[in-house]
Amino acid sequence: MSTPPLSPSLQQLLWFVRIVEAGSFSEAARRAGTSTSAMSKAVSRFEQTHGIRLLHRTTHSFSLTDEGDRLFGRGRCLLDELESVEATLTELGSRSATGRVRLSAPSAFVRSVIMPELPQFLNNHPDIDIEIQSGDEIVDLAARSIDIAVRTGNLDGLPGHVFRQMYTFPWIVCATPDYLRRYGVPDKPGDLVAHRQVGFRNKSTGQIDSWRFNSPMDGTAIRHSPRPKFVFDDGAAAWSMVRAGLGIGWVPSWLGLDDLRSGDVVEVLTEWRSAEAPLFAVRLDRRLTPVRTQIVMDFLGSLSSTWQV
């Protein structure tokens, strides 16, 4: 149920209190940024509506009636409460950049993308506390008090949540130069059957993820179902096999940035890349987002500049 605004009578009563405190209609009007006439009419309407007189008026001054004296005390208490609420809102607004933000993200993303940049972020925002829960599963944000979940893939079936696409990233096929010297460089996805493939088992589905490509000739989508020699359900573990030269893998571009940039691991089938995948920040659908949560979301959104290949 929505909260109604102050009634006209209460607004007029508060103006009456301001007039008494200011000592004159003109001074009260000046403080309120309105006209003396508007102040006078507000008091007159209140008196007419309720059949009481608040003030004895003369040409240059006024004095309180008995009824006005009683209502002034009650109106002053109401104004004090409203000012207290306003002060509390101001305080909460200024302090909302402090406190704990709970974040859930895939383990490999936490290690590869968040952790290298997190110390500097926390140095810049010393009043924000961070709790990170690593995992690839879609979690119950309310039950685990998660403020933000970083997720990719299909997010259907999550009513009561809002999604913010932070950026997109490519999935790439890669291996070490030494591996490619020994086993050859694939020219097309069909060549992968001759390779030692490193597979990833999706914890949500229990299935080994297919590798997706787009034909450089006509854009046709191609799905490759690997028959991996090695299977992992952790991205970092799968990457360690690729990095060690033991196989060829299909991975998100952010998984092994340092190795890709140094050339210790290289991309193949570049022209066969599929469309980039979106990465989302997921939150519960609430009206207000604390400033501290928004700051962390902006931090996450800025990370794309650190891992583009």
C-alpha positions in Angstrom: 0.0 0.0 0.0 1.4 3.4 -1.0 1.9 6.1 1.7 -0.3 9.1 1.0 1.3 12.6 0.9 0.6 15.1 3.8 -3.0 16.3 3.6 -3.6 20.0 2.9 -4.5 20.6 6.5 -1.2 19.2 7.8 0.7 21.2 5.2 -1.2 24.3 6.3 -0.5 23.5 10.0 3.2 23.2 9.3 3.2 26.6 7.6 1.4 28.0 10.6 4.2 26.7 12.8 6.8 28.3 10.5 5.0 31.6 10.7 4.9 31.6 14.5 8.6 30.6 14.7 9.6 33.3 12.2 7.6 36.0 14.1 6.0 37.4 10.9 4.3 36.3 7.7 6.8 38.0 5.6 9.8 36.4 7.3 8.2 33.0 7.1 7.5 33.5 3.4 11.1 34.5 2.8 12.5 31.4 4.5 10.1 29.2 2.7 10.8 30.8 -0.7 7.1 31.8 -1.2 4.9 34.8 -0.9 3.4 36.5 2.1 0.0 36.2 0.5 0.4 32.4 0.1 1.4 32.1 3.8 -1.6 34.1 4.9 -4.0 32.2 2.7 -2.8 28.9 4.1 -3.6 29.9 7.6 -7.0 31.3 6.6 -7.9 28.1 4.8 -7.0 26.0 7.8 -9.1 28.3 10.0 -12.1 28.1 7.7 -11.8 24.3 7.2 -11.8 23.5 10.9 -13.8 26.4 12.2 -11.2 27.7 14.6 -9.0 30.8 14.8 -5.3 30.3 15.2 -4.1 33.9 15.4 -5.3 37.3 16.5 -4.0 39.5 13.7 -3.3 43.2 13.6 -1.8 45.4 10.8 1.8 44.8 11.9 1.7 41.8 14.3 -0.2 38.7 15.5 -0.7 36.7 18.7 -1.8 33.2 19.3 -5.3 32.2 20.3 -5.8 29.5 22.9 -6.5 27.1 20.0 -3.5 28.3 18.1 -1.3 27.8 21.2 -2.4 24.2 21.6 -2.0 23.4 17.9 1.4 25.1 17.7 2.7 22.6 20.3 1.4 19.6 18.3 2.5 21.1 15.0 6.0 21.7 16.4 6.2 18.0 17.5 5.1 16.9 14.0 7.7 19.2 12.4 10.4 17.9 14.7 9.6 14.3 13.7 9.6 15.2 10.0 12.9 17.0 10.3 14.3 14.0 12.2 13.2 11.6 9.4 14.7 13.9 6.8 18.0 14.1 8.7 18.0 10.3 9.0 17.5 9.9 5.3 20.3 12.4 4.5 22.6 10.5 6.9 21.7 7.1 5.4 22.2 8.5 1.9 25.7 9.8 2.7 26.7 6.6 4.6 25.2 4.1 2.1 28.6 4.1 0.4 29.8 2.2 3.5 29.1 -1.4 4.6 29.3 -4.9 3.2 28.5 -6.0 -0.3 28.1 -9.7 -0.9 29.1 -10.9 -4.4 28.7 -14.3 -6.0 30.7 -15.1 -9.2 32.2 -18.1 -11.0 35.4 -19.3 -9.3 37.6 -18.8 -12.4 36.2 -15.3 -13.0 37.0 -14.4 -9.4 40.6 -15.6 -9.7 41.3 -14.3 -13.2 39.4 -11.0 -13.4 38.2 -9.7 -10.0 41.1 -10.5 -7.7 43.9 -8.7 -9.7 41.9 -5.4 -9.6 40.2 -5.8 -6.2 43.0 -4.5 -4.0 43.1 -1.1 -5.8 39.3 -0.8 -5.7 39.3 -1.4 -1.9 42.1 1.1 -1.5 40.0 3.6 -3.3 36.8 2.7 -1.2 38.1 1.9 2.3 34.6 2.0 3.8 33.2 -0.7 1.6 33.6 -4.3 2.8 33.5 -7.1 0.3 32.4 -10.8 0.7 32.9 -13.0 -2.3 31.2 -16.4 -2.6 32.8 -18.3 -5.5 30.7 -20.8 -7.5 29.2 -21.5 -10.9 25.7 -22.4 -9.8 22.7 -20.1 -9.8 22.2 -19.4 -6.1 19.3 -18.1 -4.1 20.3 -14.5 -3.6 17.7 -13.8 -0.9 18.5 -17.0 1.1 22.3 -16.2 1.0 22.0 -12.5 1.3 23.8 -12.0 -2.0 23.7 -8.4 -3.3 25.2 -9.1 -6.8 25.7 -12.3 -8.7 27.9 -12.4 -11.8 26.6 -14.9 -14.3 26.6 -15.7 -18.0 24.5 -18.1 -20.1 20.7 -18.6 -19.9 19.1 -16.8 -17.0 15.5 -17.8 -17.8 13.5 -18.9 -14.8 14.6 -16.3 -12.4 11.5 -14.3 -11.5 11.9 -11.4 -9.1 15.4 -10.6 -10.4 16.9 -7.8 -12.5 19.8 -8.2 -14.9 22.3 -5.7 -16.1 24.5 -6.7 -19.0 27.9 -5.5 -18.1 29.8 -6.5 -21.3 30.3 -9.4 -23.7 33.3 -11.6 -24.3 34.4 -14.2 -26.8 35.0 -17.9 -26.2 38.2 -19.0 -27.9 40.0 -22.2 -28.8 43.6 -22.2 -27.6 46.6 -24.3 -26.8 50.3 -23.8 -26.2 52.7 -23.4 -29.2 54.5 -26.6 -28.1 51.2 -28.5 -28.2 50.4 -27.2 -31.7 53.8 -28.2 -32.9 53.2 -31.7 -31.8 49.6 -32.1 -32.8 49.2 -29.6 -35.6 47.1 -26.4 -35.9 43.4 -27.1 -36.7 42.0 -25.2 -39.7 38.3 -25.9 -39.0 36.2 -27.2 -36.1 36.1 -30.7 -37.7 39.8 -31.0 -37.2 39.4 -31.0 -33.5 38.5 -34.7 -33.4 42.1 -35.5 -33.9 43.1 -33.4 -30.8 43.4 -34.0 -27.1 40.4 -31.9 -26.1 40.0 -30.4 -22.6 36.3 -30.5 -21.7 34.2 -28.6 -19.1 31.4 -30.2 -17.3 28.6 -27.7 -16.4 27.6 -28.1 -12.8 24.1 -26.8 -13.5 23.3 -29.3 -16.2 25.7 -32.1 -15.5 26.6 -32.1 -19.2 29.9 -31.4 -21.0 29.6 -28.1 -22.7 29.6 -28.0 -26.5 32.0 -25.8 -28.3 30.2 -23.2 -30.5 31.5 -21.6 -33.8 30.3 -19.5 -36.6 31.4 -20.3 -40.2 33.5 -17.4 -41.6 32.0 -18.3 -45.0 28.3 -17.8 -44.4 27.9 -17.2 -40.6 26.3 -20.6 -40.1 26.3 -21.6 -36.4 28.3 -24.8 -35.7 28.1 -26.8 -32.5 31.0 -29.2 -31.8 30.5 -31.9 -29.2 33.9 -32.7 -27.8 35.1 -36.1 -26.8 37.5 -34.8 -24.3 40.5 -36.6 -22.9 40.3 -34.5 -19.8 37.1 -33.2 -18.1 36.9 -30.7 -15.3 34.0 -28.8 -13.6 36.3 -25.9 -12.7 37.5 -23.4 -15.3 40.9 -22.8 -13.6 41.6 -26.5 -13.5 40.8 -26.9 -17.2 43.0 -23.9 -18.0 45.9 -25.4 -16.1 45.8 -28.4 -18.5 45.8 -26.2 -21.5 48.6 -24.1 -20.1 50.7 -27.2 -19.4 50.5 -28.1 -23.1 48.4 -31.3 -22.4 45.4 -30.4 -24.6 43.4 -27.9 -26.5 40.5 -26.1 -24.9 37.5 -23.8 -25.6 37.5 -21.2 -22.9 36.2 -17.7 -22.1 38.8 -15.1 -23.2 39.3 -13.8 -19.7 40.3 -17.2 -18.2 44.1 -17.0 -19.0 44.9 -13.4 -19.9 48.5 -13.3 -18.8 49.3 -16.5 -20.7 47.5 -15.3 -23.9 49.2 -11.9 -23.8 52.6 -13.4 -23.3 52.1 -15.9 -26.1 52.5 -18.9 -23.7 49.1 -19.9 -25.0 47.8 -18.9 -28.4 44.3 -18.8 -30.0 43.5 -20.9 -33.0 40.4 -20.9 -35.2 40.1 -17.2 -34.6 38.0 -16.6 -37.7 35.5 -19.3 -36.5 34.7 -17.5 -33.2 31.0 -17.6 -32.3 29.1 -14.4 -31.3 30.3 -13.0 -28.0 28.6 -14.1 -24.9 27.0 -11.6 -22.5 28.0 -11.3 -18.8 25.3 -10.1 -16.4 25.1 -8.7 -13.0 22.1 -10.2 -11.3 20.2 -8.6 -8.4 17.0 -9.1 -6.6 14.3 -6.8 -8.0 14.2 -4.1 -5.4 13.3 -0.4 -5.8 16.4 1.1 -4.2 20.0 0.0 -4.7 22.4 1.2 -2.0 25.2 3.4 -3.2 27.8 0.9 -2.0 26.2 -1.8 -4.2 26.1 0.5 -7.2 29.8 1.4 -6.7 30.7 -2.3 -6.8 28.5 -2.9 -9.9 30.3 0.0 -11.6 33.6 -1.6 -10.6 32.6 -4.9 -12.1 31.5 -3.1 -15.3 34.9 -1.5 -15.6 36.8 -4.8 -15.6 36.1 -5.5 -19.3 38.9 -3.0 -20.2 41.4 -5.2 -18.3 40.7 -8.5 -20.1 39.9 -7.9 -23.7 42.1 -10.1 -25.9 
